Amino acid sequence: MVFWLIFAFGSILTENMQKIIVSSENLQLKLASYLQNILSTENADLIKKVVSKIDMQAIVIGFYATISNMMSSIFLIIFFVIFFFIEQNVFAMKLAKIFPKQRDYQFVDKILTNIPRQIQFYLGLKTLFSFITGLAIYVVLKLQGLAFAEFWAVAMFFMNFIPNIGAIAMTVIITLVGYFQWLDMSKTIILLGAQLGIHTLIGNFLETHYLGRTMHLSPLFILISLCFWGLLWGGAGLFLAVPMTVVLMIVLGSFDATRKVALILSEKGELPI
């Protein structure tokens, strides 16, 4: 089912991307016209120079490459999960030989059991909420007649996995695209308001209620982890930033010597263990 969903999403992105690239030239012309209307005609030459340096096709292709990178990361994750399942059959035997004392074995087993439980809970609910968000955005875009609604909805689904930054970035992009398509400020404000309403309901209420209390991660260190893992692994790092930080916090919080570091990573001094 996961492979089928990725294939379906990939088909939607690829099909719509070809149309968006074709229409990007028209978008660039609208941008030039808009800038010329709000600025004086004396700056016409300057506007032409600025717009000529803006390559809309390169921007669109770069955005598509980012989404594709995230999808490739999901394939890589699934590939590793398959080997984890294979290794799981004999890992308990290895663990028992590494820690012959029952107390040590139970301690390590508790940590290794807690880590996948927390990660599965996070990824499961995050996928559900991202799907609901993408579906709601798709309905709003279709009702307002925005072009390539399927593409933007799927992009929102993937970008929503990047905490805080992903949804904000997609909201700004969709709003700008809507404005340059309609050149109507009232419709654009309605579009922006509808998106903010969806993100407030799902992100601030549902996700905070079901995920925030479980993960106990500080918003500041979520941003720091996004920067660190993003620089280290690119798109895959942005996707895995929160799970990797949760693993780190669980491991650090399991030992007295590093428990203080884990408390610093937490939101209110509470650990998910």
Secondary structure, DSSP 4 states (H G I P E B T S, - for coil): -HHHHHHHHHHHHHHHHHHHHHHHHHHHHHHHHHHHHHS-GGGHHHHHHHHHH--HHHHHHHHHHHHHHHHHHHHHHHHHHHHHHHHHHHHHHHHHHH--SHHHHHHHHHHHHHHHHHHHHHHHHHHHHHHHHHHHHHHHHHHHT-TTHHHHHHHHHHHTTSTTHHHHHHHHHHHHHHHHHH--HHHHHHHHHHHHHHHIIIIIIIIIIIIIHHH-B-HHHHHHHHHHHHHHHTHHHHHHHHHHHHHHHHHHHTSTTTHHHHHHHBSSS----
